[in-house]
Amino acid sequence: MPFIQQINESEATGELANIYESCQQRAGFVANILKVQSQDPGMLRESLRFYIRLMKSPNSLQAAQREMLAAVVSNVNECYY
């Protein structure tokens, strides 16, 4: 199994600490899928911006439709997320 070095919340500083705090406030925790991106806070920031725009911002699909599509694609890809 591959291993990706992660920076935990207690070790985060600067931009990464700010991102983690935002995640804590929004979701109540920092998901592992975010922690594996912790070595590059700029990339993590942009990944979160994309996710929020795609999944949380108003668009032509209702929120339930977006979540359903995400669940189906994750299932087909055998992906937990």
DSSP file (Angstrom, degrees, kcal/mol; ACC not computed):
  #  RESIDUE AA STRUCTURE BP1 BP2  ACC     N-H-->O    O-->H-N    N-H-->O    O-->H-N    TCO  KAPPA ALPHA  PHI   PSI    X-CA   Y-CA   Z-CA
    1    1 A M              0   0    0      0, 0.0     0, 0.0     0, 0.0     0, 0.0   0.000 360.0 360.0 360.0 132.2    0.0    0.0    0.0
    2    2 A P        -     0   0    0      0, 0.0     2,-0.4     0, 0.0     0, 0.0  -0.286 360.0-145.1 -66.5 154.5    1.4    3.4   -0.9
    3    3 A F        -     0   0    0      2,-0.0     2,-0.5     0, 0.0     0, 0.0  -0.988  10.3-166.8-125.4 130.6    2.1    5.9    1.8
    4    4 A I        -     0   0    0     -2,-0.4     2,-0.2     0, 0.0    33,-0.0  -0.975  27.4-121.8-117.3 121.8    1.7    9.7    1.6
    5    5 A Q        -     0   0    0     -2,-0.5     2,-0.3    31,-0.1    34,-0.3  -0.420  35.1-164.0 -62.0 128.2    3.2   11.8    4.3
    6    6 A Q        -     0   0    0     -2,-0.2     2,-0.6    32,-0.1    30,-0.1  -0.878  18.9-136.1-118.4 149.0    0.5   13.9    5.9
    7    7 A I        -     0   0    0     28,-0.6    30,-0.1    -2,-0.3     5,-0.1  -0.922  27.4-143.2-102.3 118.7    0.6   17.0    8.1
    8    8 A N    >>  -     0   0    0     -2,-0.6     3,-1.3     1,-0.1     4,-1.0  -0.284  25.9-102.8 -77.3 165.3   -1.8   16.6   11.0
    9    9 A E  G >4 S+     0   0    0      1,-0.3     3,-0.7     2,-0.2    -1,-0.1   0.878 120.6  55.2 -55.6 -41.6   -3.8   19.5   12.4
   10   10 A S  G 34 S+     0   0    0      1,-0.2    -1,-0.3     3,-0.0     7,-0.0   0.707 112.7  43.1 -68.3 -18.9   -1.5   19.9   15.4
   11   11 A E  G <4 S+     0   0    0     -3,-1.3    -1,-0.2     2,-0.0    -2,-0.2   0.525  88.9 112.2-101.0  -9.7    1.5   20.3   13.1
   12   12 A A    <<  +     0   0    0     -4,-1.0     2,-0.3    -3,-0.7    -4,-0.0  -0.383  40.7 176.6 -72.6 141.5   -0.1   22.6   10.6
   13   13 A T    >>  -     0   0    0     -2,-0.1     3,-1.0     4,-0.0     4,-1.0  -0.898  44.7  -5.1-134.8 165.8    1.1   26.2   10.3
   14   14 A G  H 3> S-     0   0    0     -2,-0.3     4,-1.9     1,-0.2     5,-0.2  -0.168 127.6  -1.5  57.3-135.1    0.4   29.2    8.1
   15   15 A E  H 3> S+     0   0    0      1,-0.2     4,-2.5     2,-0.2    -1,-0.2   0.871 134.4  54.9 -59.0 -40.1   -1.9   28.7    5.1
   16   16 A L  H <> S+     0   0    0     -3,-1.0     4,-2.8     1,-0.2    -1,-0.2   0.916 106.9  50.5 -62.6 -42.3   -2.4   25.0    5.9
   17   17 A A  H  X S+     0   0    0     -4,-1.0     4,-2.4     1,-0.2    -1,-0.2   0.900 110.8  50.1 -60.8 -40.5   -3.5   25.7    9.5
   18   18 A N  H  X S+     0   0    0     -4,-1.9     4,-2.2     2,-0.2    -2,-0.2   0.910 111.3  48.1 -64.3 -42.2   -6.0   28.3    8.1
   19   19 A I  H  X S+     0   0    0     -4,-2.5     4,-2.3     2,-0.2    -2,-0.2   0.936 112.0  49.3 -63.5 -46.5   -7.4   25.7    5.6
   20   20 A Y  H  X S+     0   0    0     -4,-2.8     4,-2.6     1,-0.2    -2,-0.2   0.906 109.9  51.6 -59.8 -42.2   -7.7   23.0    8.3
   21   21 A E  H  X S+     0   0    0     -4,-2.4     4,-2.4     1,-0.2    -1,-0.2   0.910 109.2  50.6 -61.3 -42.7   -9.5   25.5   10.6
   22   22 A S  H  X S+     0   0    0     -4,-2.2     4,-2.2     2,-0.2    -1,-0.2   0.900 110.8  48.9 -61.3 -41.6  -11.9   26.3    7.8
   23   23 A C  H  X>S+     0   0    0     -4,-2.3     4,-3.1     2,-0.2     5,-0.8   0.902 109.7  52.2 -65.0 -41.5  -12.5   22.6    7.3
   24   24 A Q  H  X5S+     0   0    0     -4,-2.6     4,-1.6     4,-0.2    -2,-0.2   0.919 111.8  46.2 -59.2 -44.7  -13.1   22.1   11.0
   25   25 A Q  H  <5S+     0   0    0     -4,-2.4    -2,-0.2     1,-0.2    -1,-0.2   0.891 118.9  40.8 -66.8 -39.7  -15.6   24.9   11.1
   26   26 A R  H  <5S+     0   0    0     -4,-2.2    -2,-0.2    -5,-0.2    -1,-0.2   0.915 135.7  11.9 -76.6 -44.6  -17.5   23.6    8.0
   27   27 A A  H  <5S-     0   0    0     -4,-3.1    -3,-0.2     2,-0.3    -2,-0.2   0.592  94.2-116.7-114.1 -15.0  -17.5   19.9    8.6
   28   28 A G  S  <<S+     0   0    0     -4,-1.6     2,-0.3    -5,-0.8    -4,-0.2   0.422  90.9  37.8  89.6  -2.3  -16.4   19.4   12.2
   29   29 A F  S    S-     0   0    0     -6,-0.7     2,-0.6    -9,-0.0    -2,-0.3  -0.968  84.7-104.4-164.6 169.3  -13.2   17.5   11.1
   30   30 A V        -     0   0    0     -2,-0.3   -21,-0.1    -3,-0.1   -10,-0.1  -0.938  41.2-132.6-107.1 114.8  -10.5   17.4    8.5
   31   31 A A    >>  -     0   0    0     -2,-0.6     4,-1.8     1,-0.1     3,-1.3  -0.290  13.1-122.5 -67.6 148.5  -11.1   14.6    6.1
   32   32 A N  H 3> S+     0   0    0      1,-0.3     4,-2.0     2,-0.2     5,-0.2   0.840 111.1  65.2 -59.2 -34.3   -8.2   12.3    5.2
   33   33 A I  H 34 S+     0   0    0      1,-0.2    -1,-0.3     2,-0.2     4,-0.1   0.798 106.8  43.8 -61.2 -26.4   -8.7   13.1    1.5
   34   34 A L  H X4 S+     0   0    0     -3,-1.3     3,-1.5     2,-0.1    -1,-0.2   0.858 108.0  57.3 -82.7 -39.3   -7.6   16.7    2.4
   35   35 A K  H >< S+     0   0    0     -4,-1.8     3,-1.7     1,-0.3   -28,-0.6   0.824  97.6  61.6 -63.1 -31.0   -4.7   15.6    4.6
   36   36 A V  T 3< S+     0   0    0     -4,-2.0    -1,-0.3     1,-0.3     3,-0.3   0.665 104.9  49.9 -71.0 -12.0   -3.1   13.7    1.8
   37   37 A Q  T X  S+     0   0    0     -3,-1.5     3,-1.7    -5,-0.2     7,-0.4   0.311  80.8 105.0 -99.6   6.5   -2.8   17.0    0.0
   38   38 A S  T <   +     0   0    0     -3,-1.7    -1,-0.1     1,-0.3    -2,-0.1   0.677  62.7  70.6 -68.0 -19.7   -1.3   18.8    3.0
   39   39 A Q  T 3  S+     0   0    0    -34,-0.3    -1,-0.3     1,-0.3    -2,-0.1   0.697 106.5  40.2 -70.1 -16.7    2.3   18.9    1.6
   40   40 A D    X>  +     0   0    0     -3,-1.7     4,-2.4     1,-0.1     3,-0.5  -0.724  67.1 179.3-132.7  83.0    1.1   21.5   -1.0
   41   41 A P  H 3> S+     0   0    0      0, 0.0     4,-2.7     0, 0.0     5,-0.2   0.817  82.1  56.6 -56.8 -33.4   -1.3   24.0    0.7
   42   42 A G  H 3> S+     0   0    0      2,-0.2     4,-2.0     1,-0.2     5,-0.2   0.916 109.6  44.5 -64.1 -43.3   -1.8   26.0   -2.5
   43   43 A M  H <> S+     0   0    0     -3,-0.5     4,-2.4     2,-0.2    -1,-0.2   0.896 113.2  51.6 -66.8 -40.8   -2.9   22.9   -4.4
   44   44 A L  H  X S+     0   0    0     -4,-2.4     4,-2.5    -7,-0.4    -2,-0.2   0.916 108.2  52.2 -61.7 -43.7   -5.2   21.9   -1.5
   45   45 A R  H  X S+     0   0    0     -4,-2.7     4,-2.2     1,-0.2    -2,-0.2   0.929 112.5  44.6 -57.4 -47.6   -6.7   25.4   -1.4
   46   46 A E  H  X S+     0   0    0     -4,-2.0     4,-2.3     2,-0.2    -1,-0.2   0.862 110.7  54.1 -68.6 -35.6   -7.5   25.2   -5.1
   47   47 A S  H  X S+     0   0    0     -4,-2.4     4,-2.4     2,-0.2    -1,-0.2   0.913 110.8  46.7 -62.8 -42.8   -8.8   21.7   -4.8
   48   48 A L  H  X S+     0   0    0     -4,-2.5     4,-3.0     2,-0.2     5,-0.2   0.888 109.7  53.4 -66.6 -39.6  -11.2   22.8   -2.1
   49   49 A R  H  X S+     0   0    0     -4,-2.2     4,-2.5    -5,-0.2    -2,-0.2   0.924 110.5  47.5 -60.0 -43.7  -12.3   25.9   -4.2
   50   50 A F  H  X S+     0   0    0     -4,-2.3     4,-2.7     2,-0.2     5,-0.2   0.936 113.0  48.3 -62.3 -47.4  -13.1   23.5   -7.1
   51   51 A Y  H  X>S+     0   0    0     -4,-2.4     4,-3.3     2,-0.2     5,-0.5   0.931 112.9  47.3 -59.7 -47.5  -15.0   21.2   -4.8
   52   52 A I  I  X>S+     0   0    0     -4,-3.0     4,-1.9     1,-0.2     5,-1.0   0.911 114.3  46.9 -63.7 -42.1  -17.0   24.0   -3.2
   53   53 A R  I  <5S+     0   0    0     -4,-2.5     4,-0.4    -5,-0.2    -1,-0.2   0.916 119.0  41.0 -64.9 -41.6  -17.8   25.5   -6.5
   54   54 A L  I  <5S+     0   0    0     -4,-2.7    -2,-0.2    -5,-0.2    -3,-0.2   0.921 130.7  21.5 -71.8 -45.6  -18.8   22.2   -8.0
   55   55 A M  I  <5S+     0   0    0     -4,-3.3    -3,-0.2    -5,-0.2    -2,-0.2   0.736 130.1  33.3-101.7 -25.7  -20.8   20.7   -5.1
   56   56 A K  I  <<S+     0   0    0     -4,-1.9    -3,-0.2    -5,-0.5    -4,-0.1   0.592  96.7  83.0-112.7 -13.0  -21.9   23.6   -2.8
   57   57 A S  S   <S-     0   0    0     -5,-1.0     2,-0.0    -4,-0.4    -4,-0.0  -0.676  89.1 -93.5 -95.2 148.3  -22.6   26.5   -5.1
   58   58 A P        +     0   0    0      0, 0.0     2,-0.2     0, 0.0    -1,-0.1  -0.326  62.0 142.4 -57.8 134.9  -25.8   27.0   -7.0
   59   59 A N        -     0   0    0      2,-0.6     4,-0.1    -4,-0.1    -5,-0.0  -0.813  66.9 -64.8-153.9-164.0  -25.8   25.6  -10.5
   60   60 A S  S    S+     0   0    0     -2,-0.2     2,-0.4     2,-0.1     0, 0.0   0.645 112.5  67.2 -72.9 -13.3  -28.1   23.8  -12.9
   61   61 A L  S    S-     0   0    0      2,-0.0    -2,-0.6     1,-0.0     2,-0.1  -0.834  86.2-117.4-105.9 145.8  -28.3   20.7  -10.7
   62   62 A Q     >  -     0   0    0     -2,-0.4     4,-2.2     1,-0.1     3,-0.4  -0.414  32.1-109.0 -72.2 156.8  -30.0   20.5   -7.3
   63   63 A A  H  > S+     0   0    0      1,-0.2     4,-2.4     2,-0.2     5,-0.2   0.888 120.0  53.2 -55.3 -42.2  -27.8   19.7   -4.4
   64   64 A A  H  > S+     0   0    0      1,-0.2     4,-2.2     2,-0.2    -1,-0.2   0.868 107.9  50.9 -63.4 -36.0  -29.4   16.2   -4.1
   65   65 A Q  H  > S+     0   0    0     -3,-0.4     4,-2.5     2,-0.2    -1,-0.2   0.911 109.8  49.6 -67.2 -42.1  -28.6   15.5   -7.7
   66   66 A R  H  X S+     0   0    0     -4,-2.2     4,-2.4     1,-0.2    -2,-0.2   0.927 112.7  47.2 -62.3 -44.4  -25.0   16.5   -7.4
   67   67 A E  H  X S+     0   0    0     -4,-2.4     4,-2.5     2,-0.2    -1,-0.2   0.892 111.2  51.8 -65.0 -39.4  -24.6   14.3   -4.3
   68   68 A M  H  X S+     0   0    0     -4,-2.2     4,-2.5     2,-0.2    -2,-0.2   0.934 110.8  47.4 -62.3 -46.3  -26.3   11.4   -6.1
   69   69 A L  H  X S+     0   0    0     -4,-2.5     4,-2.6     1,-0.2     5,-0.2   0.908 112.0  50.4 -61.5 -42.3  -24.0   11.7   -9.1
   70   70 A A  H  X S+     0   0    0     -4,-2.4     4,-2.4     1,-0.2    -1,-0.2   0.909 111.6  48.4 -62.7 -41.6  -20.9   11.8   -6.8
   71   71 A A  H  X S+     0   0    0     -4,-2.5     4,-2.4     2,-0.2    -2,-0.2   0.912 112.3  48.0 -65.8 -42.6  -22.1    8.7   -4.9
   72   72 A V  H  X S+     0   0    0     -4,-2.5     4,-2.7     2,-0.2     5,-0.2   0.937 113.4  46.8 -64.3 -46.8  -22.7    6.8   -8.1
   73   73 A V  H  X S+     0   0    0     -4,-2.6     4,-2.3     1,-0.2    -2,-0.2   0.917 112.8  49.8 -62.9 -43.1  -19.4    7.7   -9.6
   74   74 A S  H  <>S+     0   0    0     -4,-2.4     5,-3.3    -5,-0.2     4,-0.2   0.910 111.6  49.3 -61.6 -41.2  -17.6    6.9   -6.4
   75   75 A N  H ><5S+     0   0    0     -4,-2.4     3,-1.5     3,-0.2    -2,-0.2   0.937 110.7  48.7 -63.5 -46.7  -19.3    3.5   -6.2
   76   76 A V  H 3<5S+     0   0    0     -4,-2.7    -1,-0.2     1,-0.3    -2,-0.2   0.877 114.5  46.6 -59.6 -38.3  -18.5    2.7   -9.8
   77   77 A N  T 3<5S-     0   0    0     -4,-2.3    -1,-0.3    -5,-0.2    -2,-0.2   0.410 111.7-123.0 -84.2   2.5  -14.8    3.6   -9.1
   78   78 A E  T < 5 +     0   0    0     -3,-1.5     2,-0.4     1,-0.2    -3,-0.2   0.910  62.2 148.9  54.3  44.8  -14.9    1.6   -5.9
   79   79 A C      < -     0   0    0     -5,-3.3    -1,-0.2     1,-0.1    -2,-0.1  -0.938  50.3-145.5-115.1 129.2  -13.9    4.8   -4.0
   80   80 A Y              0   0    0     -2,-0.4    -1,-0.1     1,-0.3    -6,-0.1   0.883 360.0 360.0 -57.8 -41.5  -15.0    5.5   -0.4
   81   81 A Y              0   0    0     -7,-0.1    -1,-0.3    -3,-0.1    -7,-0.1   0.482 360.0 360.0 -79.5 360.0  -15.3    9.2   -1.1
